[in-house]
């Protein structure tokens, strides 16, 4: 499988698992709203609301990449 096909597979798997690709989409999926990440108060609110979801997504994708290699 070439790199572009692998990238597309990974992207689609991520979208399917986590409900989006962008930070804004993931904020909405993980917390039910979006945040202004340039505002310290908003960033703190997101940090509090997201729990371990971002870390879980990162770990999941890392495992997928290793499996694909």
C-alpha atoms as one frame of an Amber mdcrd trajectory, in Angstrom:
protein
   0.000   0.000   0.000   1.480   3.365  -0.894   1.853   6.250   1.554  -1.109
   8.233   0.194  -3.440   5.271   0.631  -2.142   4.712   4.160  -2.624   8.383
   4.997  -6.177   8.315   3.678  -6.934   5.126   5.603  -5.585   6.666   8.801
  -7.488   9.911   8.222 -10.792   8.147   7.599 -10.293   5.855  10.569  -9.613
   8.887  12.786 -12.683  10.724  11.494 -14.836   7.659  12.065 -13.508   7.037
  15.577 -13.372  10.616  16.867 -16.013  12.441  14.809 -13.772  14.956  13.080
 -10.279  15.951  12.079  -9.732  19.550  13.098  -9.146  20.864  16.591 -12.483
  22.691  16.397 -14.337  19.502  15.396 -12.680  17.539  18.185 -13.458  20.223
  20.764 -17.121  19.938  19.776 -17.065  16.139  19.915 -15.177  15.927  23.208
 -16.931  18.701  25.122 -20.060  19.702  23.227 -18.763  23.174  22.351 -15.805
  25.013  20.847 -13.283  27.291  22.525 -11.099  30.259  21.606  -7.692  28.699
  22.189  -6.002  32.149  22.027  -7.864  33.205  25.186  -6.221  31.898  28.383
  -9.553  31.483  30.167 -11.111  29.619  27.255  -8.042  27.393  26.933  -8.239
  26.552  30.634 -11.953  25.764  30.285 -11.203  23.413  27.402  -8.327  21.819
  29.299 -10.659  21.158  32.229 -13.531  19.907  30.041 -11.601  17.578  27.757
 -10.383  15.268  30.481  -8.161  12.571  29.022  -9.838  12.503  25.607  -7.006
  14.220  23.684  -4.417  11.918  25.261  -6.601   8.920  24.402  -6.899  10.053
  20.768  -3.137  10.554  20.512  -2.395   7.138  21.988  -4.959   5.453  19.754
  -3.535   7.005  16.586  -0.001   6.086  17.637  -1.088   2.459  18.023  -2.782
   2.523  14.608   0.355   3.907  12.936   2.519   1.197  14.507   0.042  -1.456
  13.340   0.113  -0.010   9.797   3.892  -0.165   9.624
